[in-house]
Every structure is written in structure tokens, then in C-alpha cells.
């Protein structure tokens, strides 16, 4: 498990998991449009784009 911080809350998610799937499984409201589990990450609409910080 790894820790992720979203809106000042710390969550534990499986290492290597898809960040969007992890957020949705936690019940977080993260908008997305073009992603589907069968298709993978298209990234065309950029609705679910996030900033990743690796310094903590």
C-alpha cells in the first residue's frame, strides 16, 4: 500500500494502482469522460488530469 494525499486527507491505496480508479474506489468525486477500464488511459479530454508531487 502507498499513501496518497488528496485535499489534505491521506488515503492508503494499492501500489501501482491506477490513480483514477483508486480515487473512484474511495468514493471521491473526480470528473472523467474519456476513460474506460477496457480502453485504458486515452487522456484526450483532460478532465481527470491531476498534479503529482513526489517530494513527500
PDBQT receptor file of N, H, CA, C and O in Angstrom, charges set to zero:
ATOM      1  N   UNK A   1       0.844  -1.182   0.000  1.00  0.00    +0.000 N 
ATOM      2  CA  UNK A   1       0.000   0.000   0.000  1.00  0.00    +0.000 C 
ATOM      3  C   UNK A   1       0.890   1.248   0.000  1.00  0.00    +0.000 C 
ATOM      4  O   UNK A   1       1.981   1.260   0.571  1.00  0.00    +0.000 OA
ATOM      5  N   UNK A   2       0.393   2.278  -0.651  1.00  0.00    +0.000 N 
ATOM      6  H   UNK A   2      -0.493   2.268  -1.114  1.00  0.00    +0.000 HD
ATOM      7  CA  UNK A   2       1.072   3.571  -0.665  1.00  0.00    +0.000 C 
ATOM      8  C   UNK A   2       0.089   4.630  -0.171  1.00  0.00    +0.000 C 
ATOM      9  O   UNK A   2      -1.127   4.448  -0.231  1.00  0.00    +0.000 OA
ATOM     10  N   UNK A   3       0.636   5.727   0.311  1.00  0.00    +0.000 N 
ATOM     11  H   UNK A   3       1.624   5.875   0.360  1.00  0.00    +0.000 HD
ATOM     12  CA  UNK A   3      -0.191   6.834   0.790  1.00  0.00    +0.000 C 
ATOM     13  C   UNK A   3      -0.324   7.873  -0.310  1.00  0.00    +0.000 C 
ATOM     14  O   UNK A   3       0.651   8.217  -0.978  1.00  0.00    +0.000 OA
ATOM     15  N   UNK A   4      -1.540   8.369  -0.490  1.00  0.00    +0.000 N 
ATOM     16  H   UNK A   4      -2.332   8.090   0.053  1.00  0.00    +0.000 HD
ATOM     17  CA  UNK A   4      -1.768   9.499  -1.384  1.00  0.00    +0.000 C 
ATOM     18  C   UNK A   4      -2.508  10.568  -0.585  1.00  0.00    +0.000 C 
ATOM     19  O   UNK A   4      -3.309  10.254   0.294  1.00  0.00    +0.000 OA
ATOM     20  N   UNK A   5      -2.236  11.820  -0.894  1.00  0.00    +0.000 N 
ATOM     21  H   UNK A   5      -1.585  12.076  -1.609  1.00  0.00    +0.000 HD
ATOM     22  CA  UNK A   5      -2.906  12.926  -0.215  1.00  0.00    +0.000 C 
ATOM     23  C   UNK A   5      -3.762  13.671  -1.219  1.00  0.00    +0.000 C 
ATOM     24  O   UNK A   5      -3.277  14.128  -2.254  1.00  0.00    +0.000 OA
ATOM     25  N   UNK A   6      -5.037  13.788  -0.899  1.00  0.00    +0.000 N 
ATOM     26  H   UNK A   6      -5.430  13.418  -0.057  1.00  0.00    +0.000 HD
ATOM     27  CA  UNK A   6      -5.981  14.495  -1.760  1.00  0.00    +0.000 C 
ATOM     28  C   UNK A   6      -6.784  15.436  -0.878  1.00  0.00    +0.000 C 
ATOM     29  O   UNK A   6      -7.436  14.998   0.070  1.00  0.00    +0.000 OA
ATOM     30  N   UNK A   7      -6.739  16.711  -1.183  1.00  0.00    +0.000 N 
ATOM     31  H   UNK A   7      -6.209  17.066  -1.953  1.00  0.00    +0.000 HD
ATOM     32  CA  UNK A   7      -7.472  17.728  -0.415  1.00  0.00    +0.000 C 
ATOM     33  C   UNK A   7      -7.193  17.615   1.081  1.00  0.00    +0.000 C 
ATOM     34  O   UNK A   7      -8.113  17.648   1.898  1.00  0.00    +0.000 OA
ATOM     35  N   UNK A   8      -5.912  17.481   1.430  1.00  0.00    +0.000 N 
ATOM     36  H   UNK A   8      -5.165  17.454   0.766  1.00  0.00    +0.000 HD
ATOM     37  CA  UNK A   8      -5.451  17.424   2.821  1.00  0.00    +0.000 C 
ATOM     38  C   UNK A   8      -5.907  16.183   3.586  1.00  0.00    +0.000 C 
ATOM     39  O   UNK A   8      -5.897  16.184   4.817  1.00  0.00    +0.000 OA
ATOM     40  N   UNK A   9      -6.305  15.128   2.880  1.00  0.00    +0.000 N 
ATOM     41  H   UNK A   9      -6.313  15.127   1.880  1.00  0.00    +0.000 HD
ATOM     42  CA  UNK A   9      -6.652  13.853   3.504  1.00  0.00    +0.000 C 
ATOM     43  C   UNK A   9      -5.695  12.793   2.976  1.00  0.00    +0.000 C 
ATOM     44  O   UNK A   9      -5.382  12.771   1.786  1.00  0.00    +0.000 OA
ATOM     45  N   UNK A  10      -5.232  11.919   3.856  1.00  0.00    +0.000 N 
ATOM     46  H   UNK A  10      -5.487  11.937   4.823  1.00  0.00    +0.000 HD
ATOM     47  CA  UNK A  10      -4.319  10.842   3.482  1.00  0.00    +0.000 C 
ATOM     48  C   UNK A  10      -5.127   9.563   3.277  1.00  0.00    +0.000 C 
ATOM     49  O   UNK A  10      -5.956   9.201   4.113  1.00  0.00    +0.000 OA
ATOM     50  N   UNK A  11      -4.880   8.888   2.163  1.00  0.00    +0.000 N 
ATOM     51  H   UNK A  11      -4.207   9.182   1.485  1.00  0.00    +0.000 HD
ATOM     52  CA  UNK A  11      -5.550   7.630   1.846  1.00  0.00    +0.000 C 
ATOM     53  C   UNK A  11      -4.498   6.571   1.551  1.00  0.00    +0.000 C 
ATOM     54  O   UNK A  11      -3.412   6.888   1.066  1.00  0.00    +0.000 OA
ATOM     55  N   UNK A  12      -4.815   5.318   1.841  1.00  0.00    +0.000 N 
ATOM     56  H   UNK A  12      -5.697   5.060   2.235  1.00  0.00    +0.000 HD
ATOM     57  CA  UNK A  12      -3.960   4.186   1.510  1.00  0.00    +0.000 C 
ATOM     58  C   UNK A  12      -4.561   3.477   0.298  1.00  0.00    +0.000 C 
ATOM     59  O   UNK A  12      -5.733   3.100   0.311  1.00  0.00    +0.000 OA
ATOM     60  N   UNK A  13      -3.763   3.300  -0.736  1.00  0.00    +0.000 N 
ATOM     61  H   UNK A  13      -2.811   3.607  -0.746  1.00  0.00    +0.000 HD
ATOM     62  CA  UNK A  13      -4.221   2.615  -1.948  1.00  0.00    +0.000 C 
ATOM     63  C   UNK A  13      -3.169   1.588  -2.353  1.00  0.00    +0.000 C 
ATOM     64  O   UNK A  13      -2.001   1.729  -1.989  1.00  0.00    +0.000 OA
ATOM     65  N   UNK A  14      -3.563   0.560  -3.098  1.00  0.00    +0.000 N 
ATOM     66  H   UNK A  14      -4.512   0.446  -3.394  1.00  0.00    +0.000 HD
ATOM     67  CA  UNK A  14      -2.589  -0.439  -3.542  1.00  0.00    +0.000 C 
ATOM     68  C   UNK A  14      -1.514   0.182  -4.434  1.00  0.00    +0.000 C 
ATOM     69  O   UNK A  14      -1.816   0.991  -5.311  1.00  0.00    +0.000 OA
ATOM     70  N   UNK A  15      -0.272  -0.200  -4.204  1.00  0.00    +0.000 N 
ATOM     71  H   UNK A  15      -0.027  -0.857  -3.491  1.00  0.00    +0.000 HD
ATOM     72  CA  UNK A  15       0.838   0.307  -5.007  1.00  0.00    +0.000 C 
ATOM     73  C   UNK A  15       0.663  -0.109  -6.462  1.00  0.00    +0.000 C 
ATOM     74  O   UNK A  15       0.313  -1.253  -6.749  1.00  0.00    +0.000 OA
ATOM     75  N   UNK A  16       0.906   0.821  -7.376  1.00  0.00    +0.000 N 
ATOM     76  H   UNK A  16       1.191   1.751  -7.143  1.00  0.00    +0.000 HD
ATOM     77  CA  UNK A  16       0.801   0.545  -8.804  1.00  0.00    +0.000 C 
ATOM     78  C   UNK A  16      -0.608   0.648  -9.354  1.00  0.00    +0.000 C 
ATOM     79  O   UNK A  16      -0.825   0.404 -10.541  1.00  0.00    +0.000 OA
ATOM     80  N   UNK A  17      -1.577   1.007  -8.509  1.00  0.00    +0.000 N 
ATOM     81  H   UNK A  17      -1.401   1.205  -7.545  1.00  0.00    +0.000 HD
ATOM     82  CA  UNK A  17      -2.955   1.101  -8.993  1.00  0.00    +0.000 C 
ATOM     83  C   UNK A  17      -3.144   2.371  -9.817  1.00  0.00    +0.000 C 
ATOM     84  O   UNK A  17      -2.418   3.351  -9.651  1.00  0.00    +0.000 OA
ATOM     85  N   UNK A  18      -4.113   2.334 -10.690  1.00  0.00    +0.000 N 
ATOM     86  H   UNK A  18      -4.703   1.538 -10.825  1.00  0.00    +0.000 HD
ATOM     87  CA  UNK A  18      -4.489   3.483 -11.500  1.00  0.00    +0.000 C 
ATOM     88  C   UNK A  18      -5.042   4.556 -10.562  1.00  0.00    +0.000 C 
ATOM     89  O   UNK A  18      -5.935   4.268  -9.764  1.00  0.00    +0.000 OA
ATOM     90  N   UNK A  19      -4.536   5.774 -10.642  1.00  0.00    +0.000 N 
ATOM     91  H   UNK A  19      -3.811   6.007 -11.290  1.00  0.00    +0.000 HD
ATOM     92  CA  UNK A  19      -4.933   6.830  -9.713  1.00  0.00    +0.000 C 
ATOM     93  C   UNK A  19      -6.418   7.162  -9.826  1.00  0.00    +0.000 C 
ATOM     94  O   UNK A  19      -7.075   7.380  -8.809  1.00  0.00    +0.000 OA
ATOM     95  N   UNK A  20      -6.950   7.203 -11.024  1.00  0.00    +0.000 N 
ATOM     96  H   UNK A  20      -6.417   7.025 -11.851  1.00  0.00    +0.000 HD
ATOM     97  CA  UNK A  20      -8.375   7.489 -11.193  1.00  0.00    +0.000 C 
ATOM     98  C   UNK A  20      -9.216   6.389 -10.563  1.00  0.00    +0.000 C 
ATOM     99  O   UNK A  20     -10.174   6.682  -9.847  1.00  0.00    +0.000 OA
ATOM    100  N   UNK A  21      -8.876   5.127 -10.815  1.00  0.00    +0.000 N 
ATOM    101  H   UNK A  21      -8.098   4.889 -11.396  1.00  0.00    +0.000 HD
ATOM    102  CA  UNK A  21      -9.614   4.015 -10.218  1.00  0.00    +0.000 C 
ATOM    103  C   UNK A  21      -9.517   4.053  -8.696  1.00  0.00    +0.000 C 
ATOM    104  O   UNK A  21     -10.498   3.776  -8.006  1.00  0.00    +0.000 OA
ATOM    105  N   UNK A  22      -8.347   4.391  -8.171  1.00  0.00    +0.000 N 
ATOM    106  H   UNK A  22      -7.550   4.616  -8.731  1.00  0.00    +0.000 HD
ATOM    107  CA  UNK A  22      -8.169   4.478  -6.720  1.00  0.00    +0.000 C 
ATOM    108  C   UNK A  22      -9.081   5.556  -6.142  1.00  0.00    +0.000 C 
ATOM    109  O   UNK A  22      -9.731   5.329  -5.121  1.00  0.00    +0.000 OA
ATOM    110  N   UNK A  23      -9.136   6.715  -6.775  1.00  0.00    +0.000 N 
ATOM    111  H   UNK A  23      -8.608   6.899  -7.604  1.00  0.00    +0.000 HD
ATOM    112  CA  UNK A  23      -9.997   7.804  -6.299  1.00  0.00    +0.000 C 
ATOM    113  C   UNK A  23     -11.463   7.401  -6.335  1.00  0.00    +0.000 C 
ATOM    114  O   UNK A  23     -12.204   7.656  -5.385  1.00  0.00    +0.000 OA
ATOM    115  N   UNK A  24     -11.877   6.782  -7.414  1.00  0.00    +0.000 N 
ATOM    116  H   UNK A  24     -11.275   6.575  -8.185  1.00  0.00    +0.000 HD
ATOM    117  CA  UNK A  24     -13.269   6.362  -7.529  1.00  0.00    +0.000 C 
ATOM    118  C   UNK A  24     -13.611   5.291  -6.504  1.00  0.00    +0.000 C 
ATOM    119  O   UNK A  24     -14.713   5.296  -5.956  1.00  0.00    +0.000 OA
ATOM    120  N   UNK A  25     -12.678   4.364  -6.231  1.00  0.00    +0.000 N 
ATOM    121  H   UNK A  25     -11.783   4.360  -6.676  1.00  0.00    +0.000 HD
ATOM    122  CA  UNK A  25     -12.938   3.308  -5.246  1.00  0.00    +0.000 C 
ATOM    123  C   UNK A  25     -13.038   3.875  -3.832  1.00  0.00    +0.000 C 
ATOM    124  O   UNK A  25     -13.669   3.270  -2.966  1.00  0.00    +0.000 OA
ATOM    125  N   UNK A  26     -12.420   5.028  -3.594  1.00  0.00    +0.000 N 
ATOM    126  H   UNK A  26     -11.907   5.520  -4.297  1.00  0.00    +0.000 HD
ATOM    127  CA  UNK A  26     -12.509   5.692  -2.293  1.00  0.00    +0.000 C 
ATOM    128  C   UNK A  26     -13.774   6.539  -2.171  1.00  0.00    +0.000 C 
ATOM    129  O   UNK A  26     -14.047   7.102  -1.111  1.00  0.00    +0.000 OA
ATOM    130  N   UNK A  27     -14.542   6.627  -3.253  1.00  0.00    +0.000 N 
ATOM    131  H   UNK A  27     -14.320   6.169  -4.114  1.00  0.00    +0.000 HD
ATOM    132  CA  UNK A  27     -15.766   7.412  -3.236  1.00  0.00    +0.000 C 
ATOM    133  C   UNK A  27     -15.545   8.894  -3.474  1.00  0.00    +0.000 C 
ATOM    134  O   UNK A  27     -16.425   9.709  -3.201  1.00  0.00    +0.000 OA
ATOM    135  N   UNK A  28     -14.363   9.248  -3.986  1.00  0.00    +0.000 N 
ATOM    136  H   UNK A  28     -13.648   8.586  -4.208  1.00  0.00    +0.000 HD
ATOM    137  CA  UNK A  28     -14.059  10.648  -4.259  1.00  0.00    +0.000 C 
ATOM    138  C   UNK A  28     -14.689  11.071  -5.581  1.00  0.00    +0.000 C 
ATOM    139  O   UNK A  28     -14.766  10.281  -6.523  1.00  0.00    +0.000 OA
ATOM    140  N   UNK A  29     -15.131  12.297  -5.642  1.00  0.00    +0.000 N 
ATOM    141  H   UNK A  29     -15.069  12.939  -4.877  1.00  0.00    +0.000 HD
ATOM    142  CA  UNK A  29     -15.770  12.824  -6.846  1.00  0.00    +0.000 C 
ATOM    143  C   UNK A  29     -14.709  13.455  -7.735  1.00  0.00    +0.000 C 
ATOM    144  O   UNK A  29     -14.310  14.600  -7.525  1.00  0.00    +0.000 OA
ATOM    145  N   UNK A  30     -14.261  12.707  -8.719  1.00  0.00    +0.000 N 
ATOM    146  H   UNK A  30     -14.585  11.777  -8.890  1.00  0.00    +0.000 HD
ATOM    147  CA  UNK A  30     -13.258  13.186  -9.663  1.00  0.00    +0.000 C 
ATOM    148  C   UNK A  30     -13.851  13.057 -11.063  1.00  0.00    +0.000 C 
ATOM    149  O   UNK A  30     -14.089  11.939 -11.521  1.00  0.00    +0.000 OA
ATOM    150  N   UNK A  31     -14.095  14.165 -11.752  1.00  0.00    +0.000 N 
ATOM    151  H   UNK A  31     -13.901  15.073 -11.380  1.00  0.00    +0.000 HD
ATOM    152  CA  UNK A  31     -14.722  14.083 -13.068  1.00  0.00    +0.000 C 
ATOM    153  C   UNK A  31     -13.818  13.404 -14.095  1.00  0.00    +0.000 C 
ATOM    154  O   UNK A  31     -12.605  13.617 -14.114  1.00  0.00    +0.000 OA
ATOM    155  N   UNK A  32     -14.420  12.600 -14.930  1.00  0.00    +0.000 N 
ATOM    156  H   UNK A  32     -15.405  12.427 -14.915  1.00  0.00    +0.000 HD
ATOM    157  CA  UNK A  32     -13.700  11.959 -16.028  1.00  0.00    +0.000 C 
ATOM    158  C   UNK A  32     -14.694  11.718 -17.154  1.00  0.00    +0.000 C 
ATOM    159  O   UNK A  32     -15.896  11.599 -16.918  1.00  0.00    +0.000 OA
ATOM    160  N   UNK A  33     -14.193  11.650 -18.359  1.00  0.00    +0.000 N 
ATOM    161  H   UNK A  33     -13.216  11.747 -18.551  1.00  0.00    +0.000 HD
ATOM    162  CA  UNK A  33     -15.080  11.486 -19.508  1.00  0.00    +0.000 C 
ATOM    163  C   UNK A  33     -14.600  10.395 -20.448  1.00  0.00    +0.000 C 
ATOM    164  O   UNK A  33     -15.391   9.542 -20.852  1.00  0.00    +0.000 OA
ATOM    165  N   UNK A  34     -13.321  10.401 -20.807  1.00  0.00    +0.000 N 
ATOM    166  H   UNK A  34     -12.678  11.093 -20.479  1.00  0.00    +0.000 HD
ATOM    167  CA  UNK A  34     -12.849   9.516 -21.875  1.00  0.00    +0.000 C 
ATOM    168  C   UNK A  34     -12.253   8.206 -21.370  1.00  0.00    +0.000 C 
ATOM    169  O   UNK A  34     -11.888   7.362 -22.188  1.00  0.00    +0.000 OA
ATOM    170  N   UNK A  35     -12.136   7.995 -20.042  1.00  0.00    +0.000 N 
ATOM    171  H   UNK A  35     -12.432   8.681 -19.377  1.00  0.00    +0.000 HD
ATOM    172  CA  UNK A  35     -11.512   6.784 -19.520  1.00  0.00    +0.000 C 
ATOM    173  C   UNK A  35     -12.522   5.653 -19.415  1.00  0.00    +0.000 C 
ATOM    174  O   UNK A  35     -13.661   5.859 -18.995  1.00  0.00    +0.000 OA
ATOM    175  N   UNK A  36     -12.096   4.463 -19.801  1.00  0.00    +0.000 N 
ATOM    176  H   UNK A  36     -11.171   4.296 -20.142  1.00  0.00    +0.000 HD
ATOM    177  CA  UNK A  36     -12.903   3.246 -19.638  1.00  0.00    +0.000 C 
ATOM    178  C   UNK A  36     -11.939   2.110 -19.331  1.00  0.00    +0.000 C 
ATOM    179  O   UNK A  36     -10.881   2.027 -19.955  1.00  0.00    +0.000 OA
ATOM    180  N   UNK A  37     -12.277   1.223 -18.377  1.00  0.00    +0.000 N 
ATOM    181  H   UNK A  37     -13.136   1.291 -17.871  1.00  0.00    +0.000 HD
ATOM    182  CA  UNK A  37     -11.327   0.169 -17.991  1.00  0.00    +0.000 C 
ATOM    183  C   UNK A  37     -10.892  -0.729 -19.145  1.00  0.00    +0.000 C 
ATOM    184  O   UNK A  37      -9.783  -1.264 -19.117  1.00  0.00    +0.000 OA
ATOM    185  N   UNK A  38     -11.725  -0.902 -20.139  1.00  0.00    +0.000 N 
ATOM    186  H   UNK A  38     -12.625  -0.468 -20.161  1.00  0.00    +0.000 HD
ATOM    187  CA  UNK A  38     -11.363  -1.753 -21.279  1.00  0.00    +0.000 C 
ATOM    188  C   UNK A  38     -10.434  -1.049 -22.259  1.00  0.00    +0.000 C 
ATOM    189  O   UNK A  38      -9.726  -1.706 -23.022  1.00  0.00    +0.000 OA
ATOM    190  N   UNK A  39     -10.432   0.272 -22.245  1.00  0.00    +0.000 N 
ATOM    191  H   UNK A  39     -11.007   0.806 -21.626  1.00  0.00    +0.000 HD
ATOM    192  CA  UNK A  39      -9.651   1.033 -23.214  1.00  0.00    +0.000 C 
ATOM    193  C   UNK A  39      -8.359   1.599 -22.647  1.00  0.00    +0.000 C 
ATOM    194  O   UNK A  39      -7.456   1.959 -23.403  1.00  0.00    +0.000 OA
ATOM    195  N   UNK A  40      -8.261   1.682 -21.328  1.00  0.00    +0.000 N 
ATOM    196  H   UNK A  40      -8.995   1.390 -20.714  1.00  0.00    +0.000 HD
ATOM    197  CA  UNK A  40      -7.064   2.270 -20.741  1.00  0.00    +0.000 C 
ATOM    198  C   UNK A  40      -7.151   3.781 -20.714  1.00  0.00    +0.000 C 
ATOM    199  O   UNK A  40      -8.236   4.358 -20.780  1.00  0.00    +0.000 OA
ATOM    200  N   UNK A  41      -6.005   4.407 -20.619  1.00  0.00    +0.000 N 
ATOM    201  H   UNK A  41      -5.123   3.938 -20.566  1.00  0.00    +0.000 HD
ATOM    202  CA  UNK A  41      -5.944   5.858 -20.482  1.00  0.00    +0.000 C 
ATOM    203  C   UNK A  41      -5.774   6.516 -21.846  1.00  0.00    +0.000 C 
ATOM    204  O   UNK A  41      -4.719   6.407 -22.470  1.00  0.00    +0.000 OA
ATOM    205  N   UNK A  42      -6.808   7.192 -22.297  1.00  0.00    +0.000 N 
ATOM    206  H   UNK A  42      -7.665   7.280 -21.791  1.00  0.00    +0.000 HD
ATOM    207  CA  UNK A  42      -6.752   7.910 -23.567  1.00  0.00    +0.000 C 
ATOM    208  C   UNK A  42      -6.182   9.303 -23.335  1.00  0.00    +0.000 C 
ATOM    209  O   UNK A  42      -5.303   9.746 -24.074  1.00  0.00    +0.000 OA
ATOM    210  N   UNK A  43      -6.676   9.992 -22.317  1.00  0.00    +0.000 N 
ATOM    211  H   UNK A  43      -7.391   9.632 -21.717  1.00  0.00    +0.000 HD
ATOM    212  CA  UNK A  43      -6.171  11.317 -21.958  1.00  0.00    +0.000 C 
ATOM    213  C   UNK A  43      -6.586  12.424 -22.900  1.00  0.00    +0.000 C 
ATOM    214  O   UNK A  43      -5.987  13.499 -22.881  1.00  0.00    +0.000 OA
ATOM    215  N   UNK A  44      -7.591  12.192 -23.722  1.00  0.00    +0.000 N 
ATOM    216  H   UNK A  44      -8.077  11.319 -23.737  1.00  0.00    +0.000 HD
ATOM    217  CA  UNK A  44      -7.979  13.183 -24.718  1.00  0.00    +0.000 C 
ATOM    218  C   UNK A  44      -8.755  14.359 -24.126  1.00  0.00    +0.000 C 
ATOM    219  O   UNK A  44      -8.591  15.494 -24.574  1.00  0.00    +0.000 OA
ATOM    220  N   UNK A  45      -9.590  14.102 -23.135  1.00  0.00    +0.000 N 
ATOM    221  H   UNK A  45      -9.723  13.180 -22.771  1.00  0.00    +0.000 HD
ATOM    222  CA  UNK A  45     -10.441  15.183 -22.629  1.00  0.00    +0.000 C 
ATOM    223  C   UNK A  45      -9.772  15.985 -21.514  1.00  0.00    +0.000 C 
ATOM    224  O   UNK A  45     -10.144  17.136 -21.289  1.00  0.00    +0.000 OA
ATOM    225  N   UNK A  46      -8.811  15.418 -20.822  1.00  0.00    +0.000 N 
ATOM    226  H   UNK A  46      -8.509  14.482 -21.005  1.00  0.00    +0.000 HD
ATOM    227  CA  UNK A  46      -8.031  16.060 -19.758  1.00  0.00    +0.000 C 
ATOM    228  C   UNK A  46      -8.856  16.457 -18.539  1.00  0.00    +0.000 C 
ATOM    229  O   UNK A  46      -8.396  17.256 -17.723  1.00  0.00    +0.000 OA
ATOM    230  N   UNK A  47     -10.067  15.916 -18.400  1.00  0.00    +0.000 N 
ATOM    231  H   UNK A  47     -10.441  15.268 -19.063  1.00  0.00    +0.000 HD
ATOM    232  CA  UNK A  47     -10.894  16.228 -17.232  1.00  0.00    +0.000 C 
ATOM    233  C   UNK A  47     -10.302  15.680 -15.947  1.00  0.00    +0.000 C 
ATOM    234  O   UNK A  47     -10.393  16.331 -14.906  1.00  0.00    +0.000 OA
ATOM    235  N   UNK A  48      -9.707  14.515 -15.991  1.00  0.00    +0.000 N 
ATOM    236  H   UNK A  48      -9.633  13.986 -16.836  1.00  0.00    +0.000 HD
ATOM    237  CA  UNK A  48      -9.210  13.880 -14.766  1.00  0.00    +0.000 C 
ATOM    238  C   UNK A  48      -7.723  14.151 -14.552  1.00  0.00    +0.000 C 
ATOM    239  O   UNK A  48      -7.082  13.451 -13.767  1.00  0.00    +0.000 OA
ATOM    240  N   UNK A  49      -7.169  15.134 -15.221  1.00  0.00    +0.000 N 
ATOM    241  H   UNK A  49      -7.690  15.702 -15.859  1.00  0.00    +0.000 HD
ATOM    242  CA  UNK A  49      -5.751  15.461 -15.059  1.00  0.00    +0.000 C 
ATOM    243  C   UNK A  49      -5.477  15.907 -13.626  1.00  0.00    +0.000 C 
ATOM    244  O   UNK A  49      -6.236  16.691 -13.056  1.00  0.00    +0.000 OA
ATOM    245  N   UNK A  50      -4.402  15.409 -13.054  1.00  0.00    +0.000 N 
ATOM    246  H   UNK A  50      -3.785  14.772 -13.517  1.00  0.00    +0.000 HD
ATOM    247  CA  UNK A  50      -4.015  15.748 -11.683  1.00  0.00    +0.000 C 
ATOM    248  C   UNK A  50      -2.546  16.144 -11.661  1.00  0.00    +0.000 C 
ATOM    249  O   UNK A  50      -1.801  15.861 -12.599  1.00  0.00    +0.000 OA
ATOM    250  N   UNK A  51      -2.143  16.793 -10.591  1.00  0.00    +0.000 N 
ATOM    251  H   UNK A  51      -2.748  17.023  -9.828  1.00  0.00    +0.000 HD
ATOM    252  CA  UNK A  51      -0.739  17.137 -10.384  1.00  0.00    +0.000 C 
ATOM    253  C   UNK A  51      -0.171  16.146  -9.384  1.00  0.00    +0.000 C 
ATOM    254  O   UNK A  51      -0.734  15.960  -8.305  1.00  0.00    +0.000 OA
ATOM    255  N   UNK A  52       0.933  15.511  -9.729  1.00  0.00    +0.000 N 
ATOM    256  H   UNK A  52       1.391  15.662 -10.605  1.00  0.00    +0.000 HD
ATOM    257  CA  UNK A  52       1.588  14.575  -8.825  1.00  0.00    +0.000 C 
ATOM    258  C   UNK A  52       2.835  15.225  -8.255  1.00  0.00    +0.000 C 
ATOM    259  O   UNK A  52       3.678  15.727  -8.998  1.00  0.00    +0.000 OA
ATOM    260  N   UNK A  53       2.951  15.213  -6.934  1.00  0.00    +0.000 N 
ATOM    261  H   UNK A  53       2.266  14.805  -6.330  1.00  0.00    +0.000 HD
ATOM    262  CA  UNK A  53       4.137  15.710  -6.244  1.00  0.00    +0.000 C 
ATOM    263  C   UNK A  53       4.870  14.511  -5.662  1.00  0.00    +0.000 C 
ATOM    264  O   UNK A  53       4.260  13.681  -4.989  1.00  0.00    +0.000 OA
ATOM    265  N   UNK A  54       6.152  14.412  -5.910  1.00  0.00    +0.000 N 
ATOM    266  H   UNK A  54       6.648  15.086  -6.457  1.00  0.00    +0.000 HD
ATOM    267  CA  UNK A  54       6.941  13.280  -5.424  1.00  0.00    +0.000 C 
ATOM    268  C   UNK A  54       7.877  13.677  -4.291  1.00  0.00    +0.000 C 
ATOM    269  O   UNK A  54       8.768  12.906  -3.934  1.00  0.00    +0.000 OA
ATOM    270  N   UNK A  55       7.695  14.857  -3.722  1.00  0.00    +0.000 N 
ATOM    271  H   UNK A  55       6.971  15.483  -4.012  1.00  0.00    +0.000 HD
ATOM    272  CA  UNK A  55       8.631  15.358  -2.718  1.00  0.00    +0.000 C 
ATOM    273  C   UNK A  55       8.241  15.034  -1.285  1.00  0.00    +0.000 C 
ATOM    274  O   UNK A  55       8.945  15.444  -0.362  1.00  0.00    +0.000 OA
ATOM    275  N   UNK A  56       7.159  14.323  -1.066  1.00  0.00    +0.000 N 
ATOM    276  H   UNK A  56       6.588  13.990  -1.816  1.00  0.00    +0.000 HD
ATOM    277  CA  UNK A  56       6.754  13.989   0.305  1.00  0.00    +0.000 C 
ATOM    278  C   UNK A  56       6.714  12.502   0.498  1.00  0.00    +0.000 C 
ATOM    279  O   UNK A  56       6.394  12.029   1.588  1.00  0.00    +0.000 OA
TER     280      UNK A  56
